[in-house]
Amino acid sequence: MLEHLRGLITKILIAPIARLLLRLGLGPDAITVIGTVLTCVSALWFAPRGQLMTALVLVTVFALFDLLDGTMARLSGRTSAFGAFLDSTLDRIADAVVFGSVMLYFAGPGDSLFGQAMALWCLVTGVSTSYARARAESVGFTARVGIMERADRLVLLGLSAVVAEIAGEPLVFAWGLALLGALSTVTVLQRIFSVRRQALAATDAPG
């Protein structure tokens, strides 16, 4: 859903920063690790304290590292299977920590069992969405379909937090997470059915 915007941001903002960091001697794998650590620290430090806007701004900024490392790899010609593996693995860790920090928020200042449950739902479906694609590719299929990619999940999470802060009502955030969980569940099902169709087609193909 956000591919066109992602490409525009990469061209205007990310590429110049990537060239600068490469000139400074930093590599894409280092940026991957730095971005993940900063994302996790920001989420865990600010969100459980109820400082949602601060957490949101910092997590959004550090999420740009996900564009930065890939751009650096392409510009430097240092793309590698390990780099792709590292990026994907650390993305899953960052996502889990972000939603885990939201669960801690609802266990503390947000004070909502419903909110905790919705954050857990988002964590599970987010991980399942990514796993479905990785597992499909490992057995020779593709699963790039779905209405809720990683970037979409982060955007909806951020919008929900902003609206909740403006309204001064944590339950608004919880209902935003409910929508996110539902859309992520649809994405998981889309990927399952997509792989099923491919598997059936491969079975029926003359051989």
N, C-alpha and C positions, 0 to 999 in steps of 0.2 A: 504493500500500500504506500510506503514512503520511499520507494526506490528513486523516483525522480528528484525528490527533495534531497535525498542522501547524496545523489550525484552532484547536485548543485552546490551543496555545502562542501563536498570534497574538493571540487574544482576551485571555489572561491576562497575558502578558509583553510582547509586541511592540507592541500598540496603545498602551499608556501611554507607552512610550519614544518611539514615533513622534510622539505629540502633543507631548511635551516638545521633541524636536528641531525640530519645525516651529515651535514658539514661539520657539526660539533662532535661527530664521532659516535653518536648513539645509534644502536641497531633496533630493528623492529621488535625483536623478542624482548629487549629491555623495556621498551615502551609498553608492551603487552603486560608485563609483570607490574610495572609502576602504576599503570592505569587501574589494574585490578586491585592492588593494595590500597590505593587512594579511594577508590569507590567503596570498598568494604569498610575502611576506617571511617569515612564520612557518614555512611549509612548507619553504622553501629554506634557512632558517637552522638549524632544529632537526632535521628528519628525516635529512639526510645525516650529521649528527653522531651519530646513533643515539639521539637524545632523542625517541623516538616518542611518549611520553605527553605531553610538553610540546607537541609539534607537534599532536597530536590535540586537546588541550584548546583551544589557540588557534585552530586551523582550525575547530573546531566552533563556538566563540564567534563568530568572524567570519563563518561561514556563515549565522548568524542575520541578518546584514545583508541576505541575499537575501530574507528575509521582511520586513525593516524597510523597505526602499526601496519595495516594492510597497504596503505598508500606508500609508506616508506619501503616496504618490501618490494612493491612493484617498481618504484622509482630507482631503487638500488640494484634491482635484478637479483634480490636475495630471497625470493619466494622459495619455500621449502615445505615438504610434507610435515616436518616437525613443527614449523612455525604455525601452520594451519591447525595442527593438533593442539598445540599449546594455547592458541587463541581461543579455540572452541572450548577447551577444558576450563580455562580461566573465566570465560564468559558465563559458564554454568555456575561456577563458584560465586561470581559476583551477583548473578541473578538470585541465587539462593540466599545470599547474605542480605540483599536489599529487601526481599520479601520477609526474611526472618526478622529484620529490624522493624518492619511494619507490624509483625506479630507482637514484638516487644512493646511497640508503641501502644497497641490496643490492650496489652496486658498491664500497661502503666497509665499514662495520662489520658489515653484514648478511652480506657475503661469500657471495653465492649467485647464480650465473648463472641458475638456475631462477627465483629471485625477480625478477631483472631482467626475464626474459622474461614472467613473469606480470604485472608492473607495466606493461610495454609493451602487453600484450594488453588490460589494463583501460583504458589510455589510449586505444587505438585504438577499442575497442568503445564506450567512453563517448562519444567524439566522434561516432562513427557513429550512436549512438542519437539524439543531439540533432539531427544533420544530417538523419537520415531524417524526423524530424517536421517540421523546418523546410522541407525540400525538398518534402515531401508537401503542405504547406499552400500552398507557392508555386505548385503546379500544380493547386490546387483540391480537394485531398483532405484527409483528416485521418489522423493517426497517433498518437493519444494512448494507444494500447494498449501493453501491455508489463508484465512482472513486475518490472522494475528501473528505476525512475525515478532522477533525480539524487539526491534525498534518500535513497533506498534504498541507492544506491551508497556514499554517504558514511557511512551507518550501518554497513553491512557492512564497509567499510574500517576504520572505527574499532573495531568489535568484534574484527576480526582482529588489529589492533595491540595491543589490550588483552590478549587471550588470549596472544599471543606474548610480551608483556612479563611477564605472570604466569608463564608457562612457562619464560621465559628461553631461548626457542628461536626464532630468526628464521624457520626453515622453517615454523613454524605460521602465521606471517604470510603466507609465500609460498603456502601451500595455501589460505588464506583468499582471497587474490587470485585463485587459480585458480578457486575457486567463483564469485567476483565476475565474472571474465571470462566464465565459462560462462553465467551468468545474463544478463549483458549481451548476449552473443551471441544468446541466445534472444530477448531483447527486440528486437534489430535484425531478426531473422527474422520475429517477430510483426508488426512494423511494415511490413516489405516485403510480406508476404502480405496484410496488411490493405489496403494501397494497391492491390495487384494485384486483390483482389476488387472494390474500388471502381471501378477502371479498367475491369474486365471488365463490371461492371454498367452503367457509363455507356456502354460501347460497344454493349451489347445492348439498352439502353433505346430504346423507340420514339421516333423523333424527327422 
